[in-house]
Amino acid sequence: MAAGARAGTIRGHNITGGYLVRALTISAHGGLERLEYRTDLPEPETLGPHDVRVRIAAAALNHLDLFVVEGLPGVTIRPPWVLGTDGAGTVDRVGTAVTAVRPGDRVIINAGVSDGTCEYCLDGEQPLCPNFAVLGEHRPGMLAELIVLPAANVRRIPDSVPFDVAAAFTLATLTAWRMIVTRARVRPDDQVLIWGIGGGVALAALQIVKHIGATAWVTSGSDDKLARARELGADHTINYRGVDVGRAIRAATGKRGVDVVVDSVGRDTWAQSLGALGRRGRLVTCGGTSGPIVETDVRRLFWNQWSILGSTMGNDAEFDEVAAQLTMGRLLPPIDSTFDLADGRRAFERLASGAQFGKIVVRVS
Ligand SMILES: [Zn+2]
C-alpha cells in the first residue's frame, strides 16, 4: 500500500502524518498525454454524517472518462482532478448517521450523486435531479485509492464477486437496465437491435435482453466481435460496414422491423435505427458518441407511433435491482483487459482505440 518514499515523505506518509493517495489525474483538458499518475495526493479525511469512505480495489473505464479528459461544456475541474466513473472496494470509514454499511463491507459504487431533496429525488428518480453530479466528472472519481461519497451510492456485495468484476459491472449494467427494463419495457416477445456490441453498455444490454428472453440483434464492424456476441446469446448479428442496417433488418424480418433499438452512437446510426424500427417501436438512447445532432422525419414518427426515449444512468431502485443481480452472479460483464493504476494511460488508450470487447479494468489497490 505504500506510495513510495520521496523527499518529505516516509513510506507513503507525508510529514504531517496523513496517508498519501495514489491516483490517475488530469490537471488540464486535452489528449491522453494529459493523464498523470500521482502518488502524492492528500488523504480525503472529512466525512459528512451520511458519507462513507471507500478504499477502491478496482476501477473500470467508461466512454465518459474520455469525454472528461477532453473537457465537457459547463464542467470545470480542479487540478489535480481524479478520474474514474466506476469502482468497487471496501468501506473504510462511515459517517455518524450511516447504518446501511460498516467498515470492512465490500461494495459497488453508483457514480451518480443526487441531493435527495428535490421533487425528482423524492419521486425516486435520482438521475433527473437538477443537482445530479457524477463521480469522476463533477466530483472526484474512483481512479484513486480512497474516495468519500454518500452512503446512498454504495451497495454491499458478497465475497464471491471479485472486485474487478464488480467494478466492471456497475455503471454499464445500471445504465442498460434503466434503458431496457424501465424505459423501453422490453418483453420476452420483443426483438431488440443493439448497436456496437463490444462496448460496456451494449454488452450489458445484450445480457439483459437475453435475461428477459427477448430476441437480440447486434451490430459491429468486427466479425470477431460478432462471433463473441453469439457466444453470449446474440440471436442475429450484422456487420454494419457497407450495409444499411435498417434495410437489412427490414429485409430479414419480412418488412416488420424490430420493436426496440438501443442506440448510443447518435449521428452515424440514427437514420438506420429508425429504418430498423417497426410500428409502435421504441428507440432508447443514452448517448451520442459519434455526434449529438440527429434528424427525424416527424411524419414517420407519428404514423408508426414510435417512442423516442432518453435514459441516463439509473435510480436508487434500479441500483438495488442490479446489485441483486450481481449478488446472484448474473449479468457478469465480459472483461477485455486489466491494467495497473500506474499504467492507467494504456488503459485509456485501449478504450480510445475502440478495439475492446468488454470492460477495461484498472487495479487500484
Ligand atoms: Zn434531487
Residues whose N, C-alpha, C, O or C-beta is under 5 A from the ligand:
A	BS01	ZN	S114 D115 G116 T117 C118 C121 C129 P130
